[in-house]
Amino acid sequence: MAANLMKYLERARPKCFEPRPYYGHEEDCLTFYFDNAESYARRVDELLTLFLSLKTNELVGCQVKGVRKNLKRLGDFGISVKHGKVRLDLFFHLLAFLAEKPAQRKKYLELSERSKNMDLEVG
């Protein structure tokens, strides 16, 4: 039975990969893969989990919790979300500013660089 499931999953795999952020409204969580590599998760802090390549340990994606709460913090800096979209690089920069430790800040800034010119639909 497991062999049948594995065969089905291989056939059902999408033919092409397009990096696109996904926002889950109910869980208030952003998931974003930059690369279609098999990965494992590494927790950075209470908000951020990184997905790293099984083969190279390079960053291939992330998950961020508490998106709405942190977008409200943008308002404190005079930045507003219009038409339900936010630039991901600005969002990660905000989280870098709020990070308590330099290692956390570095990861958020790396995500900011990887997400340039990407919008997240949160409406």
ZIDA-V225354 format. One record per residue. N is the residue number from 1. SS is DSSP state (~ for helix, > for strand, _ for the rest). PSI is psi as a letter, one per 20 degrees, with the letter a starting at -180 (* if undefined). Layout:
N|SS|PSI ; N|SS|PSI
This chain:
1|_|g ; 2|~|h ; 3|~|h ; 4|~|g ; 5|~|g ; 6|~|g ; 7|~|g ; 8|~|g ; 9|~|h ; 10|~|g ; 11|~|h ; 12|~|i ; 13|_|p ; 14|_|q ; 15|_|h ; 16|_|q ; 17|_|p ; 18|_|o ; 19|_|p ; 20|_|p ; 21|_|q ; 22|>|p ; 23|>|p ; 24|>|o ; 25|_|g ; 26|_|g ; 27|_|i ; 28|_|l ; 29|>|p ; 30|>|p ; 31|>|p ; 32|>|o ; 33|>|p ; 34|_|h ; 35|_|q ; 36|_|k ; 37|_|q ; 38|_|q ; 39|>|r ; 40|>|r ; 41|>|q ; 42|>|p ; 43|>|p ; 44|_|g ; 45|_|a ; 46|_|i ; 47|_|h ; 48|>|p ; 49|>|p ; 50|>|q ; 51|>|p ; 52|>|q ; 53|>|p ; 54|_|h ; 55|_|g ; 56|_|i ; 57|_|j ; 58|_|q ; 59|>|p ; 60|>|i ; 61|>|a ; 62|>|r ; 63|>|p ; 64|>|p ; 65|>|r ; 66|_|k ; 67|~|g ; 68|~|g ; 69|~|g ; 70|~|h ; 71|~|h ; 72|~|h ; 73|~|h ; 74|~|h ; 75|~|h ; 76|~|h ; 77|~|j ; 78|_|j ; 79|_|p ; 80|_|q ; 81|_|p ; 82|>|q ; 83|_|k ; 84|_|j ; 85|>|q ; 86|>|q ; 87|>|p ; 88|~|h ; 89|~|h ; 90|~|h ; 91|~|g ; 92|~|h ; 93|~|g ; 94|~|g ; 95|~|h ; 96|~|g ; 97|~|h ; 98|~|i ; 99|_|q ; 100|_|h ; 101|_|q ; 102|~|h ; 103|~|h ; 104|~|g ; 105|~|g ; 106|~|g ; 107|~|g ; 108|~|h ; 109|~|h ; 110|~|g ; 111|~|h ; 112|~|g ; 113|~|g ; 114|~|i ; 115|_|j ; 116|_|q ; 117|_|k ; 118|_|p ; 119|>|q ; 120|>|p ; 121|>|o ; 122|_|j ; 123|_|*
